[in-house]
Structure formats: structure tokens, C-alpha cells
Amino acid sequence: MNDLYADAGRPGVLIVGAPHDLGDLTELVRAARGRVLAAHGWADIADMPPVDSARLLLVSTVDVAEAILADALPGLTREAADGDVAMVICLDHAQIDLVASMAFGPQVDLLCRPTSAELAASIALGLIRRGALLADTVREREAERLRRLNEEVARIADVLARLSSAADRKPGAIADRTLDYRAPPVAAPSVNAIDVRKAIRARRLRDQQFPDMFEDPAWDMLLDLYAADLEGTQVSVSSLCIAAAVPATTALRWIARMTDAGLLERQPDPFDRRRAFMALSEEGRARMQRYFATLTQNGLQIA
């Protein structure tokens, strides 16, 4: 990667957008303490420097034709991911499904029609994102090491338990006293999609009476996806943003966060590469099932 700090220590940014937006985007990068390496329209991105020469790739898809995005955006996203370059993408609400199908991941921040202040803030965060990603990698390695250690401890405990059990069967053997108590099994959930949809409706009725007081986008989206899972239907990214009942940019960030946490997964549409669906992962589905099973067992209502 090229030296990004030759200009007063400011990290470099590449800009791609409609020609009439490049001036405003350039000013926002400078306001966020970034250095513009190059600003290109979509028609001449082949002439811009390599993506990995920058710390951040700032992209605006607003007012850009779908065919142009479908042709160019996947390549930009791959280059950014390969070069560990953060991406900030400004898009229109009508482009959520299209852009999310091609640009999605921990290095991508999607903003729907952001204000100048929101965009400047996202750019500033993106300029320090690489260091944060490296720190996350260290934490992930440590978590993996602890996971393996826990597995080894569990394996040893299992071996000792079997040896102890075998000793108990020998006449005159001395062994630790064991407890026969076992926790009762969790009952299978009796909830159905209709129940979940009623709970979602109740939450929306509450919002009408108490607007802007009970935002809980992660849970609203999990409920919507669980209902869809029970119904056997698919949920587009844009539909999930609507279910979140918060601004689209906020919803997209929660979707990315829950995907990173392993609760959601993105499923490309096999018939249309310009669209992707969101669904519960196996882990997400299992957690929701355990939650509803516990509610059933305790006679509680869906909240």
C-alpha cells in the first residue's frame, strides 16, 4: 500500500460518484480530515488509482443508473475487501436492495440519503476503520484460542467422567458422589407466525401512541425474520429496513452488526443478482426457538 501520510499525515480517500456530486464529496472528505487522492465519475473509474492506495473508498450511487452500478460496484467492493479498505456508500432508498446485493460486509457503511454531517462523521470513522479492523482481528484470534482451550478442558472433563463412571461399576471402588438431578428439558415452542405477527403489530400500535420512545430495531428485525422463517417466505433487505421502524441507514447498520454477530445471513437471489434476501442464520434461528420455548414454558407472552 502506498504511503497515505505524505500530506500532513492525512489518510487518503478515493471518491466515485456522479460528476455533479464530486465537488461536495471532496469538501466533506477534507472536513473529515482526509486527503482526496482522486475523484472520478462512474464513466471513468477505470482511470482512477488502485483502490488499495487509499484508506477509504467513498462512493455515491445516487442518480446513477442501475446498469452502471451492476457492472462496476461489485468490482469496487472486491478490491476494497481484498485491500482492507473501508467503504462508505451513499445511496437512495430505492437502491437499497441493489446496492446491498453487491456491497455488504464489515468494511462497508451504507447511508441512505445522509445529511452532510452524517456523511462527514461516517467518513471520519471510516478513516480510522482499518486500525479498528486489525484490533478486531486480534480479538477474534484470542477468542478462537480461548474457544479451543475450552474445548480441550471439556474433552478432559468428559474423559475423567467416563473413567469415574467405569470405576463406580467396580466392586468396592471409591468414587465421588454424583447428583441425579437434571434440569428439565426446554419445551418445544408452540408459537406460530400469526402469534409473532400479532406481537409485531402490537409494537407498532405502541409506537403510534409513544413515538420515538421505544426504538428497538434489532428485535423488530429478528421478529420479522422469525415470522418469515415460520411462514417459509423470504425478506428483502429493503423490507427488513422497513420492519426495523427506524431510518434506513440505522437499520442497515444493525443488519450489518447482526450479520457480523452470526445471527443473520445474506442470501443472494439466484434469479436476480441485483437483489439479496436476509434470513436468520442457523444460530439465530436456534436462539429464537430457545427464547420462544422458554416463554411457552413460563406462560409468558411475546414482548
C-alpha positions as CSV (number, residue, x, y, z in Angstrom):
1,M,0.0,0.0,0.0
2,N,1.2,3.5,-0.8
3,D,2.2,5.9,1.9
4,L,-1.0,7.6,2.9
5,Y,0.5,10.2,5.2
6,A,2.7,12.2,2.9
7,D,0.3,15.1,3.0
8,A,0.3,16.4,6.6
9,G,-0.4,12.9,7.9
10,R,-3.9,12.8,6.4
11,P,-5.1,9.4,5.2
12,G,-6.1,9.1,1.5
13,V,-9.6,8.8,0.1
14,L,-10.8,7.8,-3.4
15,I,-14.1,9.2,-4.5
16,V,-16.5,7.7,-7.0
17,G,-19.8,9.4,-7.8
18,A,-21.9,11.3,-10.3
19,P,-19.9,14.2,-11.7
20,H,-22.2,16.9,-10.1
21,D,-21.6,15.4,-6.6
22,L,-17.8,15.1,-6.7
23,G,-17.2,18.7,-5.5
24,D,-19.4,18.3,-2.4
25,L,-17.9,14.9,-1.6
26,T,-14.4,16.3,-1.9
27,E,-15.2,19.1,0.6
28,L,-16.7,16.6,3.0
29,V,-13.6,14.4,2.9
30,R,-11.4,17.5,3.7
31,A,-13.8,18.4,6.5
32,A,-13.3,14.9,7.9
33,R,-9.5,15.4,7.8
34,G,-9.0,13.2,4.8
35,R,-6.8,13.7,1.7
36,V,-8.5,13.2,-1.7
37,L,-6.3,11.0,-3.8
38,A,-8.7,11.2,-6.8
39,A,-12.3,11.9,-7.6
40,H,-13.9,10.1,-10.6
41,G,-17.3,9.8,-12.2
42,W,-18.6,6.3,-12.8
43,A,-17.8,6.6,-16.5
44,D,-14.0,6.9,-15.9
45,I,-13.4,4.7,-12.8
46,A,-11.0,2.6,-15.0
47,D,-8.6,5.6,-14.9
48,M,-8.6,6.0,-11.1
49,P,-5.7,4.8,-8.9
50,P,-5.8,1.3,-7.4
51,V,-8.4,1.0,-4.6
52,D,-5.7,-0.3,-2.1
53,S,-3.8,3.0,-2.5
54,A,-6.4,4.6,-0.2
55,R,-7.6,4.2,3.4
56,L,-11.2,4.8,2.4
57,L,-13.3,4.4,-0.8
58,L,-16.2,6.9,-0.8
59,V,-18.9,6.0,-3.2
60,S,-22.1,7.8,-4.2
61,T,-24.7,5.7,-6.1
62,V,-27.3,8.5,-6.1
63,D,-28.6,9.4,-9.5
64,V,-26.6,6.5,-11.1
65,A,-28.2,4.1,-13.5
66,E,-28.8,0.6,-12.3
67,A,-26.9,-1.0,-15.2
68,I,-23.8,1.1,-14.4
69,L,-23.9,0.1,-10.7
70,A,-24.4,-3.6,-11.6
71,D,-21.4,-3.5,-13.8
72,A,-19.0,-1.5,-11.7
73,L,-19.9,-1.8,-8.0
74,P,-19.1,-5.5,-7.4
75,G,-15.5,-5.0,-8.6
76,L,-15.0,-1.9,-6.4
77,T,-16.3,-3.9,-3.4
78,R,-14.0,-6.8,-4.1
79,E,-11.0,-4.6,-4.5
80,A,-11.8,-2.8,-1.2
81,A,-12.2,-6.1,0.7
82,D,-9.0,-7.5,-0.8
83,G,-7.1,-4.3,0.1
84,D,-8.6,-4.0,3.6
85,V,-10.0,-0.6,2.5
86,A,-13.1,0.8,4.3
87,M,-16.1,1.8,2.1
88,V,-18.7,4.5,2.7
89,I,-21.6,4.3,0.2
90,C,-24.3,7.0,-0.2
91,L,-27.4,5.6,-1.8
92,D,-31.1,6.3,-2.4
93,H,-33.9,4.4,-0.7
94,A,-34.9,2.8,-4.0
95,Q,-31.3,1.4,-4.3
96,I,-31.2,-0.5,-1.0
97,D,-31.7,-4.0,-2.4
98,L,-29.5,-3.4,-5.4
99,V,-26.6,-1.9,-3.5
100,A,-26.9,-4.4,-0.6
101,S,-26.7,-7.3,-3.0
102,M,-23.3,-6.1,-4.2
103,A,-21.7,-4.2,-1.4
104,F,-22.2,-5.7,2.1
105,G,-19.7,-6.6,4.9
106,P,-17.8,-5.3,7.9
107,Q,-15.8,-2.8,5.9
108,V,-18.9,-1.2,4.2
109,D,-21.1,1.5,5.7
110,L,-24.3,2.1,3.8
111,L,-26.0,5.5,4.2
112,C,-29.4,6.3,2.7
113,R,-29.6,10.0,1.7
114,P,-27.4,11.1,4.6
115,T,-27.1,14.7,5.7
116,S,-23.7,16.4,5.2
117,A,-23.0,16.0,9.0
118,E,-23.9,12.2,8.9
119,L,-21.7,11.7,5.9
120,A,-18.7,13.6,7.3
121,A,-19.0,11.6,10.5
122,S,-19.1,8.3,8.6
123,I,-16.0,9.3,6.5
124,A,-14.1,10.3,9.7
125,L,-14.9,6.9,11.2
126,G,-14.0,5.1,8.0
127,L,-10.6,6.8,8.0
128,I,-9.8,5.0,11.3
129,R,-11.6,1.8,10.5
130,R,-8.6,-0.2,9.3
131,G,-6.9,0.1,12.7
132,A,-10.2,-1.0,14.3
133,L,-10.4,-4.0,12.0
134,L,-6.9,-5.0,12.9
135,A,-7.8,-4.8,16.6
136,D,-10.9,-6.9,15.9
137,T,-8.7,-9.5,14.2
138,V,-6.5,-9.7,17.3
139,R,-9.6,-10.1,19.5
140,E,-11.0,-12.8,17.2
141,R,-7.8,-14.7,17.4
142,E,-7.8,-14.5,21.2
143,A,-11.4,-15.6,21.2
144,E,-10.6,-18.6,19.0
145,R,-7.7,-19.5,21.3
146,L,-10.0,-19.4,24.3
147,R,-12.6,-21.5,22.4
148,R,-10.1,-24.2,21.7
149,L,-8.9,-24.2,25.3
150,N,-12.5,-24.6,26.5
151,E,-13.0,-27.5,24.1
152,E,-9.9,-29.2,25.4
153,V,-11.0,-28.7,29.0
154,A,-14.4,-30.1,28.2
155,R,-12.7,-33.1,26.5
156,I,-10.6,-33.8,29.5
157,A,-13.6,-33.4,31.8
158,D,-15.5,-35.9,29.6
159,V,-12.7,-38.4,29.8
160,L,-12.5,-38.1,33.6
161,A,-16.3,-38.5,33.8
162,R,-16.1,-41.8,31.8
163,L,-13.3,-43.1,33.9
164,S,-15.2,-42.2,37.1
165,S,-18.3,-44.0,35.8
166,A,-16.2,-47.1,35.0
167,A,-14.7,-47.0,38.5
168,D,-18.2,-46.8,40.0
169,R,-19.1,-50.1,38.4
170,K,-16.2,-52.0,40.0
171,P,-16.9,-53.7,43.3
172,G,-15.5,-51.8,46.3
173,A,-14.5,-48.9,44.1
174,I,-14.4,-45.4,45.7
175,A,-15.8,-42.6,43.7
176,D,-17.2,-39.1,44.1
177,R,-20.9,-38.8,45.0
178,T,-22.9,-37.9,41.9
179,L,-26.2,-36.0,41.7
180,D,-29.1,-37.5,39.9
181,Y,-30.8,-34.1,39.4
182,R,-31.1,-32.9,35.8
183,A,-32.6,-29.7,34.6
184,P,-36.0,-30.2,32.9
185,P,-35.8,-30.1,29.2
186,V,-37.0,-26.9,27.5
187,A,-40.4,-27.4,25.9
188,A,-40.7,-27.1,22.2
189,P,-42.0,-23.6,21.2
190,S,-45.7,-23.5,20.4
191,V,-45.6,-20.1,18.8
192,N,-46.6,-19.7,15.2
193,A,-46.1,-17.0,12.6
194,I,-49.5,-15.5,13.4
195,D,-48.5,-15.0,17.0
196,V,-45.3,-13.3,16.0
197,R,-47.1,-11.0,13.5
198,K,-49.5,-10.0,16.3
199,A,-46.6,-9.1,18.5
200,I,-45.1,-7.0,15.8
201,R,-48.5,-5.3,15.2
202,A,-48.8,-4.6,18.9
203,R,-45.3,-3.0,18.9
204,R,-46.3,-0.7,16.0
205,L,-49.5,0.3,17.8
206,R,-47.4,1.2,20.8
207,D,-45.2,3.3,18.6
208,Q,-48.2,5.3,17.4
209,Q,-49.0,6.3,21.0
210,F,-45.4,6.8,22.1
211,P,-43.4,7.9,19.0
212,D,-39.6,7.9,19.1
213,M,-39.5,6.4,22.6
214,F,-39.1,2.7,22.2
215,E,-36.8,2.1,19.2
216,D,-35.6,-1.5,19.2
217,P,-34.6,-2.2,15.6
218,A,-32.6,-5.4,16.3
219,W,-35.5,-7.1,18.0
220,D,-38.1,-5.8,15.4
221,M,-36.0,-7.3,12.6
222,L,-35.4,-10.6,14.4
223,L,-39.2,-10.9,15.0
224,D,-39.9,-10.2,11.3
225,L,-37.3,-12.7,10.1
226,Y,-38.5,-15.3,12.6
227,A,-42.1,-14.9,11.3
228,A,-40.9,-15.2,7.8
229,D,-38.9,-18.3,8.7
230,L,-42.1,-19.9,10.1
231,E,-44.0,-18.9,7.0
232,G,-41.4,-20.1,4.6
233,T,-41.1,-16.7,2.9
234,Q,-38.1,-14.5,2.0
235,V,-37.4,-11.0,3.2
236,S,-35.5,-8.4,1.1
237,V,-33.1,-6.0,2.6
238,S,-35.4,-3.1,1.9
239,S,-38.3,-4.9,3.5
240,L,-36.3,-5.6,6.6
241,C,-35.3,-2.0,6.9
242,I,-39.0,-1.1,6.9
243,A,-39.6,-3.7,9.6
244,A,-37.0,-2.1,11.8
245,A,-39.1,1.1,12.1
246,V,-36.0,3.3,12.1
247,P,-34.2,5.3,9.4
248,A,-32.8,3.1,6.7
249,T,-29.2,4.0,7.5
250,T,-29.7,2.9,11.1
251,A,-31.4,-0.3,10.0
252,L,-28.6,-1.2,7.6
253,R,-26.0,-0.7,10.3
254,W,-28.0,-3.1,12.6
255,I,-28.3,-5.6,9.8
256,A,-24.5,-5.5,9.3
257,R,-23.9,-5.8,13.1
258,M,-26.2,-8.8,13.5
259,T,-24.7,-10.4,10.4
260,D,-21.2,-10.0,11.9
261,A,-22.5,-11.5,15.1
262,G,-23.7,-14.6,13.3
263,L,-27.4,-14.1,13.8
264,L,-28.3,-13.2,10.2
265,E,-27.1,-14.3,6.8
266,R,-27.4,-12.7,3.4
267,Q,-28.8,-14.9,0.7
268,P,-28.3,-13.8,-2.9
269,D,-31.4,-14.1,-5.2
270,P,-30.5,-17.0,-7.6
271,F,-32.7,-15.5,-10.3
272,D,-31.7,-11.8,-9.9
273,R,-28.1,-10.8,-8.9
274,R,-29.4,-7.3,-8.3
275,R,-31.3,-8.4,-5.2
276,A,-30.4,-10.2,-1.9
277,F,-32.5,-11.6,0.9
278,M,-31.8,-11.6,4.6
279,A,-32.6,-14.6,6.8
280,L,-31.9,-15.9,10.3
281,S,-28.7,-18.0,10.4
282,E,-28.9,-21.4,12.0
283,E,-27.6,-19.9,15.2
284,G,-30.1,-17.0,15.0
285,R,-33.0,-19.5,14.4
286,A,-31.9,-21.7,17.3
287,R,-31.7,-18.7,19.7
288,M,-35.2,-17.5,18.7
289,Q,-36.6,-21.0,19.1
290,R,-35.0,-21.3,22.6
291,Y,-36.4,-17.9,23.5
292,F,-39.9,-18.8,22.5
293,A,-39.7,-22.2,24.1
294,T,-38.8,-20.5,27.3
295,L,-41.7,-18.2,27.0
296,T,-44.0,-21.1,26.5
297,Q,-42.6,-23.0,29.4
298,N,-43.1,-20.0,31.7
299,G,-46.5,-19.0,30.4
300,L,-45.3,-15.6,29.1
301,Q,-46.4,-13.5,26.2
302,I,-44.2,-12.3,23.3
303,A,-42.8,-8.9,24.1
